[in-house]
Amino acid sequence: MKTASRHTADVDIHGYMQDVGRRARAAARIISRAETAAKNNALLAMAAEIERESGTLLDANKMDLDAGNNQGLDDALLDRLELNDSRIKAMSEGLRQIALLPDPVGEITDLNYRPSGIQVGRMRVPLGVIGIIFESRPNVTADAAGLCLKSGNATILRGGSEAIHSNRAIAACIQSGLKQTRLPEDAVQMIETTDRAAVGELIRMKEFVDVIVPRGGKSLIERISDEATIPVIKHLHGVCHVYIDDKADRDKAVKIAFNAKTQRYGTCNTMETLLVAQGIAGKILPALGEMYQEAGVELRGCEATRRILPGIKSATEEDWYTEYLAPILSIRLVKNAEEAIDHIAKYGSAHTDSIVTEDITCARRFLREVDSSSVMVNASTRFADGFEYGLGAEIGISTDKLHARGPVGLEGLTSVKFIVLGDGHIRK
Amino acid sequence: MKTASRHTADVDIHGYMQDVGRRARAAARIISRAETAAKNNALLAMAAEIERESGTLLDANKMDLDAGNNQGLDDALLDRLELNDSRIKAMSEGLRQIALLPDPVGEITDLNYRPSGIQVGRMRVPLGVIGIIFESRPNVTADAAGLCLKSGNATILRGGSEAIHSNRAIAACIQSGLKQTRLPEDAVQMIETTDRAAVGELIRMKEFVDVIVPRGGKSLIERISDEATIPVIKHLHGVCHVYIDDKADRDKAVKIAFNAKTQRYGTCNTMETLLVAQGIAGKILPALGEMYQEAGVELRGCEATRRILPGIKSATEEDWYTEYLAPILSIRLVKNAEEAIDHIAKYGSAHTDSIVTEDITCARRFLREVDSSSVMVNASTRFADGFEYGLGAEIGISTDKLHARGPVGLEGLTSVKFIVLGDGHIRK
């Protein structure tokens, strides 16, 4: 990419990053007013380029995989690092889907006349420059660049050093797409150096970067949000709950509790703790416990749970706080919805929590009182996802309260400003 | 207030603040689900209490004013510190107006069926615990407490030490209102100690405080946002512009440019720099310059301006960046709207900027491209205000891009979570 040839990054990381920042800021002004068609054409051109260059991408990826193997990276990491035909196809399809989404930029809402005679409304606007810091998965390069471009932002990407060849190859396709449609190439820049100091610069360049989106493990995100002086859209972790109320429909409860745990183990919206009302536990847990055990899920229960499922391990205090991301589930019996809500408030991570109940009063209360980014009734926590919610794609799931909560799609990458229309109006 | 009697704040600020935080967090859960009528009744009871206790408030305020006089506080500060009958009336009226505003909490929007069969929508929810740090103006106590309460948040208030007696007296009225309506008294707490270490604790109690709103001068706000580890809704400063396009209506231009500067000098939405298209400057500036000079406004111009208004001072590069908050105005001639937009991007503070033009193409471009929290056409920048915008009241004007931009009313003190309604739905 452009930045590589011009700088000896190792020598002067600060100067290099300042230059990246300055150019991103300049590109942001142009991209913020780009027409929707231009942005969509660029996305389609990128998608085509990624498919055309799939051989190059696979070669580059092989270099990363070989290096990773030599360094003894674990299998999970190597799996995330790997590109193959279907993953390349998914990248280009992702870009095409983003092209199909409505353009959020410039949307005017709530434009109303005020008593003074002025009209006041809101216009949706890009955030400006977005810094994306991510680990291993090279497909993030395409997803993130696509979402930021469509939402009118300039992007600075910083991928993991283990994926550097793959990321460069994907970035070259993105650049080619921008070039073909005459959008500024600086609208998407990838940091060329793998020096960690570049991250330190990126998260403190207040004058050039408006928001940081880290994508990766909890430790990466914690480190970045501790050190950043720029706002960070955080996705920390998901300790998600399903609460089976004593007014639950038994079949729905079993189906949802099983799906929320076992449909995928490694995702943030997977249930980690099952809460069951005492009144219904005896009717639900024996069958459900058997299903889990057949699926290879290790169960850890409170004392009351273990009276119903005598064979299982005892859950410790630590278990209630834990995001296993693995075939392990903690189970606790509670008196009622109130106790379930209290448990979630204390141990949960404000990600996604679901109640199974046929009682509308109880459902309304749970919806209102559980303070999580997604709160559900009679549905699996696994639905907490940008695609499932109709946001089209997501750059992450925010567990913050300010700005964006839950799946962050195009709208989460924008802000709103006030617009005022008058006809010579002055303040009295 | 409650906190005072229980603690020797001077001895253990950390322990004291932790206790304040813990109690705020507990109160936040209760206040977040309080019924609208309960919150409104509390606001009305507070208003009545403030009027009933106006004598007490004036006595307490006299103590602060006397102390301020003895310490030699300047007149502007003493003016901000002063309570009088009309300011007390304004406080209670403010609370009554907040009671009349619609309750934002629990509002559900965009509830739609998805292809999977689940319904996905958004519910507006309180932020949790809000820390307000403010200087001198004691009326902020009532405004801030009222807005936070109506939006379902618990509040921790920290006023300036120069207003401590006034703030305590107002806080007692607020407490009395909460007590009369059986809402938790901890929903509004005032920090009793004037020790600065308490602020340091407040802005770092991540587990107990969700957002900090500093209200005061730029230096206070910069210090707090530099040191805070909790998100801050910032209002830094307003370097606001009016751009008079060459297609402007002359009368509107003169009226707006005069009003934007002179209607009040000390407010953040006052124009600080006037930009005039070269093609119209000769027709506008002579008359307008005379009006400013009659009003006692000191003018500082670029060279081209000084050829039209020869008597005025020369503006320095520094002037274009300056928020005067005083009867001083810098004036610059520009070629066209594009150059005006560039000037605003470089020197402005992204607060409020207005164009005067009859040309709709030019107006549309200005609205879209100027990246400020309020962008106006043919209206005075002085309209950038929560009341004028119909937000009811404001806790400040945010110059941030994330979360809240522009005047921050009830909505800016809330967030949205996703809600999902199913009927036993699981993810395939």
Contacts between the chains, C-beta under 8 A, distances in Angstrom:
chain1	res1	chain2	res2	distance
A	29	B	345	6.8
A	29	B	369	7.7
A	29	B	371	8.0
A	32	B	369	7.4
A	32	B	371	7.3
A	33	B	368	5.9
A	33	B	369	5.6
A	106	B	368	6.0
A	112	B	390	7.1
A	114	B	388	6.6
A	114	B	389	7.1
A	114	B	390	5.7
A	116	B	383	7.1
A	116	B	388	6.3
A	118	B	379	5.3
A	118	B	383	5.8
A	118	B	388	7.4
A	120	B	388	7.6
A	120	B	389	4.9
A	120	B	390	6.5
A	123	B	367	6.9
A	123	B	368	7.5
A	123	B	375	7.7
A	125	B	371	6.7
A	127	B	401	5.5
A	127	B	402	7.2
A	128	B	371	7.3
A	128	B	401	6.6
A	210	B	401	5.5
A	210	B	402	7.7
A	211	B	401	7.5
A	211	B	402	6.2
A	226	B	229	7.8
A	229	B	226	7.8
A	231	B	231	7.2
A	231	B	400	7.7
A	231	B	402	4.9
A	233	B	402	8.0
A	249	B	424	6.8
A	251	B	424	7.0
A	252	B	423	7.4
A	252	B	424	3.4
A	255	B	424	5.8
A	255	B	426	5.5
A	256	B	424	6.5
A	256	B	425	7.8
A	256	B	426	6.0
A	258	B	426	7.9
A	259	B	426	3.6
A	259	B	427	6.0
A	260	B	426	7.8
A	263	B	426	7.3
A	263	B	427	5.2
A	345	B	29	6.9
A	354	B	420	7.7
A	367	B	123	6.9
A	367	B	419	5.5
A	368	B	33	6.0
A	368	B	106	6.0
A	368	B	123	7.5
A	369	B	29	7.8
A	369	B	32	7.5
A	369	B	33	5.6
A	371	B	29	8.0
A	371	B	32	7.3
A	371	B	125	6.7
A	371	B	128	7.4
A	371	B	417	7.5
A	372	B	417	6.6
A	373	B	417	5.5
A	373	B	418	6.4
A	374	B	417	6.7
A	374	B	418	4.4
A	374	B	419	7.5
A	374	B	420	6.2
A	375	B	123	7.6
A	375	B	417	6.1
A	375	B	418	7.4
A	375	B	419	5.4
A	375	B	420	7.4
A	376	B	419	7.3
A	376	B	420	4.0
A	376	B	421	7.5
A	376	B	422	6.8
A	377	B	419	7.9
A	377	B	420	7.2
A	377	B	421	5.1
A	377	B	422	6.6
A	378	B	421	7.2
A	378	B	422	4.5
A	378	B	423	5.5
A	378	B	424	5.6
A	378	B	425	7.0
A	379	B	118	5.3
A	379	B	420	5.0
A	379	B	421	7.1
A	379	B	422	3.1
A	379	B	424	7.9
A	379	B	425	4.6
A	379	B	426	7.7
A	380	B	422	7.8
A	380	B	425	6.6
A	380	B	426	4.5
A	380	B	427	5.2
A	382	B	426	7.4
A	382	B	427	3.8
A	383	B	116	7.1
A	383	B	118	5.8
A	383	B	420	5.8
A	383	B	422	7.6
A	383	B	425	7.1
A	383	B	427	5.7
A	384	B	418	7.3
A	384	B	420	7.6
A	388	B	114	6.6
A	388	B	116	6.3
A	388	B	118	7.4
A	388	B	120	7.7
A	388	B	427	7.3
A	389	B	114	7.2
A	389	B	120	4.9
A	389	B	418	6.5
A	390	B	112	7.1
A	390	B	114	5.6
A	390	B	120	6.5
A	400	B	231	7.7
A	401	B	127	5.5
A	401	B	128	6.7
A	401	B	210	5.5
A	401	B	211	7.6
A	401	B	415	5.0
A	402	B	127	7.2
A	402	B	210	7.7
A	402	B	211	6.2
A	402	B	231	4.9
A	402	B	402	6.7
A	402	B	403	4.3
A	402	B	415	6.6
A	403	B	402	4.3
A	403	B	403	4.2
A	405	B	415	5.6
A	405	B	416	6.3
A	405	B	417	5.5
A	405	B	418	7.4
A	406	B	417	6.6
A	406	B	418	4.5
A	407	B	418	7.4
A	415	B	401	5.0
A	415	B	402	6.6
A	415	B	405	5.6
A	416	B	405	6.3
A	417	B	371	7.5
A	417	B	372	6.6
A	417	B	373	5.5
A	417	B	374	6.7
A	417	B	375	6.1
A	417	B	405	5.5
A	417	B	406	6.5
A	418	B	373	6.4
A	418	B	374	4.4
A	418	B	375	7.4
A	418	B	384	7.3
A	418	B	389	6.5
A	418	B	405	7.4
A	418	B	406	4.5
A	418	B	407	7.4
A	419	B	367	5.5
A	419	B	374	7.5
A	419	B	375	5.4
A	419	B	376	7.3
A	419	B	377	7.9
A	420	B	354	7.7
A	420	B	374	6.2
A	420	B	375	7.4
A	420	B	376	4.0
A	420	B	377	7.2
A	420	B	379	5.0
A	420	B	383	5.8
A	420	B	384	7.6
A	421	B	376	7.5
A	421	B	377	5.1
A	421	B	378	7.2
A	421	B	379	7.1
A	422	B	376	6.8
A	422	B	377	6.6
A	422	B	378	4.5
A	422	B	379	3.0
A	422	B	380	7.8
A	422	B	383	7.6
A	423	B	252	7.4
A	423	B	378	5.5
A	424	B	249	6.8
A	424	B	251	7.0
A	424	B	252	3.4
A	424	B	255	5.8
A	424	B	256	6.5
A	424	B	378	5.6
A	424	B	379	7.8
A	425	B	256	7.8
A	425	B	378	7.0
A	425	B	379	4.6
A	425	B	380	6.6
A	425	B	383	7.1
A	426	B	255	5.5
A	426	B	256	6.0
A	426	B	258	7.9
A	426	B	259	3.6
A	426	B	260	7.8
A	426	B	263	7.3
A	426	B	379	7.7
A	426	B	380	4.5
A	426	B	382	7.4
A	427	B	259	6.0
A	427	B	263	5.2
A	427	B	380	5.2
A	427	B	382	3.8
A	427	B	383	5.7
A	427	B	388	7.4
